[in-house]
């Protein structure tokens, strides 16, 4: 029995530890691998730059809000405009009367009434209507600007993600070279051929590479989260991007882009629209000294219980009135004040437009220079990379002949990877400058169409 109890106890321990081993979670994913098993089995989505922009335009919440605001401005403009269209109302003013039949609004009490109104000539009101219609058109420009902002942010995030991933590949190679240098330096230090300071320098280089890898992995995660949100993809969906260059149309002469900006820049178009709106308002207010004319018509059905026969010589059940309601201003302090306010608003809008044109011309030229500067920096980085690659080829031949040590060979490869990183950064800075310039000039359609 004692043996049987020991055997059962041992079997129970094995069952417990075996179940625990099977229930252990898999190791945490490294880098940007999905954290859940379902996401890990999902295939990554390959997205081109053009497709990324198309998806962002379809799913952007910012664009949806801009569309709602444009619709809101359009319907608000229709309210004022509707006063110049036929308006027909039906209702009732029935009520008990004791004495002369009347209501607080001045209308006779009626069982049923129909009223028709239509503004024919009211220039201040027409000026307000045109101003609101122009403001509704300006909201469409705001919508276009929102689309341009989405295109710019999506394109920059896409291009940076491609650059970051390429940089991480290079840093992986740098880490391997740094580890080899540490091993060789430590071995030479043990043999008495190197000082401890050289080992520390090699370890520092390796630690710096690891630090840069961690920083870029964090940036990669941020860009992936942003792109998934912009593109409307699931939360843990992996994205594959490909390094792309902006089209050649992105590089244009400064004068050409200045002319394009004067026509297509969203900020300038908004300023021009604001001037037109203020001109409509001032024109309407100045015509406030003109008479106003409105078509009116009233049909009412009266009742005898309101005592009409006691106060009027004749009672008629069905009544119809049609005509015009005209007002001729003789002296109107309100009109004068409205004209002064409209004039000041127009002057301010014109001054803002003039400043905007001057600033836009200088801004486009400055950003065009920035593109040229980044292009020159990219060319320098390219030549430095080419020189480093040629140096690696020479040292590789010397290494194979036994004329060069492993540590010197790995240092040359480290230098080549650094030049690669510098070239990728210079190329991305140029792309950023190009996108910024094209957005200012209103030429972003050349990026993705």
Protein Blocks (a to p, Z undefined) as FASTA:
>chain_A
ZZmmmmmmmmmmmmmmmmmmmmpccdddehjbcfbfklmmpccddddfklmmmmmmmmmm
klmmmmmmmmmmmmmmmmmmmmmpccdddddfddcdedjdddfkopacdfbdcdddddfb
dfklmmmmmmmmmmmmmmmmmmmmmmmmmmmmmmmmmmmmmmmmmmmmmmmmmmmmmmmm
mmmmmmmmmnopacfklmmmmmmmmmmmmmmmmmmmmmmmmmmmmmmmmnopafklccdd
ddddddfklpccfklmmmmmmmmmmklmmmmmmmmmmmmmmmmmmmmmpccddddddddd
ddfklommmmpmbdcfbacdddddddddfbdfklmmmmmmmmmmmmmmmmmmmmmmmmmm
mmmmmmmmmmmmmmmmmmmmmmmmmmmmmmmmmmmmmmmnopacfklmmmmmmmmmmmmm
mmmmmmmmmmmmmmmmmmmnopmmmmmZZ
